[in-house]
Amino acid sequence: MEIKLNDYHKKVNAEKKASVAYWMQHPKPREESLKRLKLLREQRLASLSNW
């Protein structure tokens, strides 16, 4: 079975590859990444505690 990509999928794939290439060249500092993870954990706990 051959995979056929239309123009939309080709465009999205190209954008994702460009984004990955950019972030590989410009990684975020470790502190910024940890701060973001902490914020995400707090948001998840807050949403789960509301159930």
N, C-alpha and C positions, 0 to 999 in steps of 0.2 A: 504494500500500500504506500503510495507516494504522498508526502505531505505537501499541500499547496497553500501558500500564504498569499493573502490578498494585500493590497497596498497599505491598508490600515495596520495590519500586523507587521509588515516590514518597517513602517514608520515607528511603531511603538518599540519594536526590537532595537532599532537604531538609536532611539532616545535613551533606552535603558543602558545600552552599551556605552553611550557617551557619558551618561551619569556615573556608571561604574568606573570608567576610565578617569573621570575627573576626580572622584573621591579617592581613588588609589593614588593619585598624584598629590592630593591635598587632604591627607587624613586629619580628622579632628583630634585635638589634644585629649589625652586620657581623662583628664579632670572633667572636660565638657561632656564626654560620653557617659561618665559615671553619674554626673549631675542629671543628665537626661534620663538615664535608667532609674535613678531614685525618684524623679518626678513621675515617671510612668507607673512605677510600683505604688506610689502614694495614690495616684488617680485610680488605679485598679482596686486597691483596698477600699477607697472611699465609695466606689460604685458597688462593690460587693457587700459593704456594710449596710447599704441602703435597702437591701433585699429583705 
